[in-house]
Amino acid sequence: MSKQYLQTHTLPDAHPTDIFSLAVTSSQLLSASGSSSIRIHSTKGQVIHADSADDEHPYPLVQTLEKVHPLGCHHVCTSLDGKIAASSGFGGELKIWQCNEEGTWSAKSELKPDEKKAGEHWAVSLNESGQYLACTTHDGRINVYNTVATPPEKFAQYETKGSFGMSVDISPNGSMTACGHQNGGIYIFNNSTQRLAHSLSGLIKPVRSVKFSPANKYLAAAGDARIIALYDTQSGEQVANLTGHASWIMSLDWNWSGEFLLSGGFDGKAKIWSVERRECVATQTESEKCLWAVKWLPRSAAARNETFVAAGAGRTLCFYREASGT
């Protein structure tokens, strides 16, 4: 059975350049782009009926972090509790942000680029509380920082085979860190022992996104191979290949229950996959321009049907809601 999603709202020119990364909290959407600023939209006003006269601005811009990455920002992430965020820029800087009770973000700390270690900061992921930050490097290392310290202190370093680390994710329970690399390598590390748990096979081209399921059962990985590989995190076994994208897959995200996986592609298509049925159940064509990032929004009483947002080279934030009865 297929699902249907309706485009409920668009925010054109949400950034002056490509939107490369999205992150969410329970009430906000953070977006980062090739411009120097990070923008925060409120998601508290999610609505059921997009054609209502009161729904003109359901996702208002509530804050802009101005000129924080001079050459642009390629990754932004948030902790599961929504109190800490991290962003990495094309200039090599890594910044940590904190959110107060009113929902306002402010700078917490920063790691500036080290000329002796170019490419130290690329993809980023925070654990549930935001205390630990995993960050990939151009030479394959995964640096884990303690964000409580100012500036953040390196807590651990995971070694791979030396290929550029394009993606990283810390599992929701904090027990594992996964990374995807330019040479197609995928690794899962045990955070307790700080040792490699699994070296995963299946993708031989760049891996642009890795994402743990909410219950930590699966790891999804995708990229230039145009397939989504699903792995059992305990055994390391590849349990499924999800095929259907005709171009590079740039972004992955699980819904709250782990039943559905969202993917965004270079060809402007967003797809929703049923993990149980191992098949695509919906496809949305945003445009012919690359979707760099896709993200589910947390469920709320005001928007009981699931909503996701897509962004990319079109510089627009596009929101989609599951149609009633699907």
N, C-alpha and C positions, 0 to 999 in steps of 0.2 A: 504493500500500500504506500503510495507516494504522499508527501506532505506538500503543503502550499504555503509560501511566504509572500506577504504583500509589502511593497515598499511604502512605508508610512511617512517618512520624512527625509529630506535631504538638507544638508548645510553646505551650499556651494562656496568655493573659495575659503574653506575652513582654515587653510594655510596657503601662503603664497607659492609654495613649492610642493613636490611630492610628499605625501604623508607616508612615512616609513614604518611607524610602529604605533600600536594602541595598547593601553592598559586600563583596567577598571578597578573600582572599589564598589562597595555596596550602593554608593550614591553618586559616583562621578565617573567620567570618561576622560582619560588623559591621552593626548595625541602629540606625536613628535614628527618633525619633518626636516627637510633640507634647509629650512630657515633656522634662525638662531633661537627661537622661542618654543616653549611647551605650553599647550593650551588645555584648559580644563573645562569641560561642560558638565553641568548637573544632569543626572538621569532620574532625579526624584519625580519629575513631572511626566514620567511615562504614562501614556494613555491607551485606552482600548480602541477608541474610534478616531482614526487619523483625519476624518473629514469634518470633525466638529470645529465650530468657529473658535472654540477656546483652546484649540490645539496648535495655534500658530507657532509657538516657540516652546515645544516640549523639552528641548535640550539646550537651555540657554548657556552661553559662555559666562562662566563665573569668575575665572581668573586666568591670567596669562603670565607665565614666568618668562620675563623679557630677557633676551640676549644672553641666554645661559650657555649656549654652545655656539661660538662664533662661526664655525664652519658648517653648522647643522647638526642635527641629532638623528642617529640611525636606530637606536633602541631605547625603549622605556619600559619599565616593569614596576609592579606594585606587590607588596606583601599581601597575603591572604586576608589579614586583619585590616588592610586599607590604611595603615598608619605610616608606612614607609614606602618611598619610591626611589628608584635609581634610574639614571639616564647616562648614556654614553654618546660621545660626539665624534665627528670626523676629525677633530683636532687631537684626539687621543685622551681627552679629559673624561673622568668618571665622577658623577655627582650624586650625592645622597640627599633626599628630601624627606621632610616630616610634615605630617598633617595634624592640625590641632582639632579640638572638639567642634569648632565652627566650620570645619571643612576647608580651611585655608592652608595652602602649602608654603613652606619656607625652606631655605637652604639649611642643611644640617652639616655636611662636610663634603670634601672634594679630594680626589686623587688627580694630581696634574700629570701630564705625560712625561715619561722619562726618556730623554733623548738616547740613552744607552739601551733602552728596551722599547723600540718602536713597535706599535701594534699591541700594547699590553691589554687594551680594553676594547672588546667588540660586543658580542652578545651578552646579555645580563639576565639573571634570575634571582629572586629573593625567596627565602624560606617564609613560613607562615607568619612569624613575628617580625620579620625584617632584620633580625640580628645578623644573619649570614647572607652574603651575596656571592654568587658564583659568576665568574666572568671569563669568557674565552679570550684567547690570544691568537696572533697571526702564526705562531710557531707550534700550536697544538696544545699548549698548557691550559689547564683550567685553574684559575686562581680563586680561592675562597677567602673572602674578607669578613672580618668582624666589624660590622657597621657601628657598634656602640662606641668604639674608639674614634678619636678625632686627631688626625685623619684616620680612615679605616685601616686596620692592621691585617696583614695576610695571616690567615688562620691555617690554611692548608694549600697544597699545590698538587693537582692531579696531572699525570703525564700520559700523553697518547703517543702516536707515531709521528707527530711533528707536522701534521697538515693543519692549515688554517681552520680554526674553530668557528663555524658559521652560526651555530645555534646551541642553546643550553637551556635546561629546565631542572629545577629542584622539585622532587615529588611532594605532593600535598602534605604527607606525613613527615617530611623532612629526612627520610631515611636514605634516599638515593639522589644522585645527580647524574643526569644524562647529557651527552653532547653529540652534536653532529658536525661532520668535517667536510672540507672541500674535496677530499679524495674518496668520499662515500663512507668513510668510517663512522661507526656509531658505538658509543661506549656508555656503560652504566657503572657508576662507582658507588660503593657502600660508604655512606657518610660517617658511620660509626667507626669502621676500621680504617677509613681513608684509603681503601684498596679497590682495584678494579674488580667488579663483580661479573661483568659480561662484556665481551667484544662481539658485537652483533654483525651478522652478514646480511646481504640482501640488496643493498643499494651500492652502486659503483660510481655514482655521480654525486656532485655536491648536495649535501643535506642542509636545507635552508631552515628547517623547523623540526624540533622534537618537543613532544608534549606528553606528560604523564596523565593518565585518566584520574578522575577524582578519588577513586578507591585504591589507586596505586597498582591496579591489576595489569594494566597495559601501558606500553609506551608506543606512541604513534610517531613515525618519522617520514619526512617527505622532502622532495627537492626537485632537482633537474631530471631525475629518472621518470618523473610524471606518474609515479605510483605512491600510494600511502602504505607503508609497511607497518603492520601491527605486531608487537612483540609481547610475550609473557614476561613480566619483569622478574619473576622468581626463577624461571628456568632459562630465560634468554632465548627461548624458541620463537621463531617467526611463525605466527599463527594465521596470518591473512595478508593478502595484497589487495588493496582497494584501487581499482583501475577505472578511469573515465575522464581524467584531465588530459587535455590535448597539449598542454604546455607546462612549463615549470610550475611547481607548487611552492608558493612563497610563505604561507602561513597556515597554522593549524590551531584549533581550540576545541576543547571538550565542553559539552553542556554540563549543567550542574549535576545531573544524574549519571553521566557517563554512558547514556544510551546513544547519543548522537555526537558525531564529530564534524566540525566545520572546517572547510578548507578554502583558501583563496589562491587564484592562479595568475600567471603572467598575462593570460588572455582576457582578464577582466571578469572571469566567472567565479562565483562562490558556490560551493556544493555542500550539501548536508548528507551525511552518511549514517545509515543504521548499522551500528556495530554488531548487533545480534544477527541481522540478515546479511551483513557484509556487502551492502550495495548502496548506491546513491539513491536517495529518496526525494531530492529537490535540487534544482539548479537555478541560480539567479545570475543573469548577465547584467552586470553593473554598467560596463562600457567595454570598449576594445582596449582600454588602457589597463596597465598592470595593477592588480590588487596586491599591494605590499603587505597589508595587514587585515585580518578579520578577527572579530571578537564577539563572543556571547555577552550580553548584559545580564547581570544578576536578576533573578525573578523578584517581582514585587507585587504587593496587593493591587497596585494600580495597573499593572500589566501582567496579568496571570499567564497569558500566552507568551511563549519564548520570543525574545528579540535579539537580533544580532546587528552589528555594525561592520561595514566594509569601507576601506579607504585605500588610496594609492596614488597613481600618477594623475588621476583626475582632480586631485586636491579637494575632493568633496567627501564629507562624512555621510554615508547612506545607511539608513536604518530600515530593517526589515522585521516584520512581526508575523508569527505563525498565524495562519488564517483559522478562525474558529471552526471547529468540527473536523479538523484534519488530524 
